[in-house]
Structures are given as structure tokens and as C-alpha cells.
Amino acid sequence: MTVSISITLDDDLGAELNTAVGGGNQSAVVAEAIREYLDRRAVAAAAVWHASLTGDDAAAFAEFNAEW
């Protein structure tokens, strides 16, 4: 699946992006930043969910983690 996102950068952020990529692929840098942001959100959501487990679910999760 492909998703298209249109992003408009303010002048300061645009200048910082230009400096960061040094003439390289700006789209790739922005795409990587979005991936990292979404990964962090997924990890945070998983941590909240894991913390909410109780009873048998919490025990099963603890047992699974003990193997790591």
C-alpha cells in the first residue's frame, strides 16, 4: 500500500532540512522521520497496553518476557 502525504514546511524548518540533507533526498529524510515517530508511538502504545494487563493475561505476558 502506498500513502501520499503533502507537507508544507515553514521557512526555518525548510532551511534546516536543506542543510541536513546537503543536496540529498529531502523526501527520504522526511519519510524516515515519520517512520521513527510512528514507531515510537507504537512502542508507547504497546507499553501502556502491557501495563494494563491483569490476572492471567499479565501472568502470561510475564512468562513470555521471562524467556527474553
C-alpha positions in Angstrom: 0.0 0.0 0.0 1.2 3.5 -0.8 0.2 6.6 1.1 0.8 10.1 -0.1 1.2 12.9 2.4 1.6 16.6 1.5 3.8 18.5 4.0 4.4 22.2 3.9 7.5 23.3 5.8 7.9 26.8 7.3 10.9 28.7 6.1 13.1 27.9 9.1 12.4 24.2 9.0 12.9 24.1 5.3 16.3 25.7 5.7 17.2 23.2 8.4 16.1 20.3 6.2 18.1 21.7 3.2 21.2 21.9 5.5 20.6 18.4 6.9 20.3 16.7 3.6 23.1 18.7 1.9 21.5 18.4 -1.5 20.3 14.9 -0.9 16.8 13.5 -1.0 14.6 15.6 1.3 11.6 13.3 0.9 13.6 10.3 2.2 14.7 12.2 5.3 11.1 13.3 6.0 9.8 9.8 5.4 12.3 8.3 7.8 11.4 10.9 10.5 7.7 10.0 10.1 8.6 6.3 10.4 10.6 6.9 13.5 7.8 8.9 15.0 5.2 6.3 14.3 7.5 3.5 15.7 7.9 5.5 18.9 4.1 5.9 19.2 3.6 2.2 18.6 6.1 1.3 21.3 4.5 3.8 23.7 1.0 2.4 23.0 2.3 -1.2 23.5 3.8 -0.3 26.8 0.6 1.3 28.0 -1.3 -1.8 26.9 1.1 -4.2 28.6 0.9 -2.2 31.8 -2.9 -2.5 31.8 -2.8 -6.4 31.7 -4.2 -8.1 34.8 -4.7 -11.6 36.0 -4.0 -14.5 33.6 -3.1 -12.1 30.8 -0.5 -10.4 33.0 0.9 -13.7 34.1 1.2 -15.0 30.5 2.9 -11.8 29.5 5.4 -12.0 32.4 6.1 -15.6 31.5 6.7 -14.7 27.9 9.0 -11.9 28.8 11.0 -14.1 31.3 12.3 -16.0 28.3 13.9 -12.9 26.9 
